[in-house]
């Protein structure tokens, strides 16, 4: 298995990402949107969650360690070149056809679908790996947050279990190698936007 690429970031500050003590159980590339709503009072966007299709990159990255730092870039560039990515509220939430179309271009072959990442109505980041053995599932909470190497990509995160009895197989996940997903600096009114992004998600038991 490849090593988690924490050496690419300045892992310092009030909420650094802890170093894992074992190998990941799954590695996925996530493709979808970071979602925001405008706060009319502050003129700034507020994060309201994310929605992403997860493709299983475990075997691919195990055999191609040198692709760890470029896989999410490849998916993001393909996704944003597709017309459907310009209206993500239609193609992300309904049947993931835009993400699947982007995945179909990946060589040497498309990666298998692992599951989905979404936020519950109460704002809990959720990972449903419904195509993996024993159906891993995680209701999580943010436990680490470090700036991405590039300011125009969303932060790298460490999320741990929120203690839900529904969680199984996996207990934590790192969001790394992020591409895109950052909201505009200002806004007006109360509009909502979806910003395309890609990232690698490394899951641990």
N, C-alpha and C positions, 0 to 999 in steps of 0.2 A: 504493500500500500504506500502511496505517496505521503509525504509529511505535510501537515497543516502549515500553510505559508505565512506564519505570523512574523517572519523576518522581514516581510515587505512593508510593515507599518511601524510607526513609533508607538509601541504598546505601553503607553504611560498615561498619566492623568488620574482622574478620580475613579474611573471605571475601566481598568485595563482588561484585556481578554486573558483568562487563565490558560496556561499551557496544558493540553490534554495528557493524561497518563497512560493512554492506550491508543490503539489504532481505531479509526472510524469504522462504524458498522455499515454505513452507506454514505455515498457522496452523490449529490444531485446538482444539476444545473437548473436554476429556476428562471423562468421567463414569464414576464407579465407586466404589472404596473404597480407603482407606489401611488397612493391616492391621497388627495388633499382637498380641503375646503377653505375658502377665503374667510378670514375674520374681518368683518367690515370695520370694526373698531380700531384694530391695529394696522390694517392694510397688509397683513402677512398671511401666508398660507399655513394652516394647521394640518398635521398628518392625521389621517383618519384610518389608515390601514394599508394593506397590500393584498394583491391577488395574483397568484402565479401558478403555472403548470410546472411540475417537477419531473425532470427527465433523469433516469438512472445513469450516472456517469461512473459508478464504482469500478466496473470492469475496465472501462475505457481508460480512466486515469491511472488505474493500477498497472496498466501496460504502457502508458504514455505519460510518465511523470513530468516530462518537459512541457506538457500541455496545461498544467495546472493554472499557470498565470495567463493563459490566453483563451481557454474554453468559453468562459462567459462573454468575452469580447466577441468571439465568433458568432455566438448565438444572438447577441444584441445587435450586431451589425446586420445579420441576415433578417432578423425580425423587423428592425426599423426600416429596412429597404422594401418591405411589403406594404402595399396599399392598405391592407386591413389594420395595420398598426396605427394608422392615423385616426381611427375611431375605435379605441380599445374598449370602450364601454359596451360595444356591440359584439366584438369578437373575443373578448377575454371572459366575460361573465357567462355567456350563453353556452358555448360548447368547446371552447379552447381551439377553434379551428385555426386561428392565426398562429398560435404557438405551435400547433401540430404541423402547419405548413412550413414554418421556419425550421422545425426539427427535421422535416423530410429532406431538406437540402444538406444536412450534415453528412460528411464523409468520414470513413468509408461506408457507414450505414447509419440510419437514424437511431438515436438512443431510445430505449424503451421508456414508456411512461411509468414513473414511480408513484406519483400521487399529486396532491395539491397543497398549496400554502394559502391560508386566508385568515382573516380576523373575524371573530364572532361579533355579534351585535353589542356585546359588552366591551369589546376592544381587546380580546385575548388573542395573541398570535398563535395560530394553530397549524399543525403539520399532520396531514393525513396521508400516510404512505400505503394506500390501499392495495397496491399491486405487489407489495413485498410480503415475504413469508410471515405469518402470524399477524399481519396487518398492524404494523407499528403506528402509534398515534401519540401526539404530544400537544397538550395545552401548556403553553410556556409563558415565561415572564423574562423581561430583559434583565440580564445580570452583568453585562459588559458592553461598552460602547466606545469605539475608537475611530477617529477620523480616517477616511479612506486616503490612500496615497495621493489621490487626485480630488480636488475640491468639488468637481462637478459630478462625482459619484457618491451615492449614499454611503453612510458609515458601515464599518465592519462591526458585527455584533456577536455577543455570546448570549444565548437564551437557554435557561434551565427550566426544569419542570415546575409548574405552579402548584404541585401537590395533588392534582386531580386524581381520583380513583380510576378515571377512564384512561389514563396514560399507560402505555405498555410498550415494551421492547426498547424504546429509545427514551433517554432522560435529559438529553441536552443537544444543542445544535449551534454551530458557528455559521454566521453569514460572512463570507469572505469573497475576494475577487469581484467586488461590485462594479457594475457599469451602469451609468445613468441613474434615473430615479429622483434626481434633485428638483425641487420645486422652484419656480421663478422667485425672484427676490421680493416682489411686491404684487399686490392685487387690489381689486376694488369690488364692492358688492359682496355677495355670498356664494359665488360660483364654486363649483367643484371641478377638479381636473384629475386626470389619470396620466401619470408620467411613466413611459416605458422604462424598464430596467431588466437587468440580468444579474445573477449572482450565483456563486457556488454555496451549497448548504452541506456541511459536514456533520453527520449525525453520530452520536455516541450512545452506547448503552448505559 
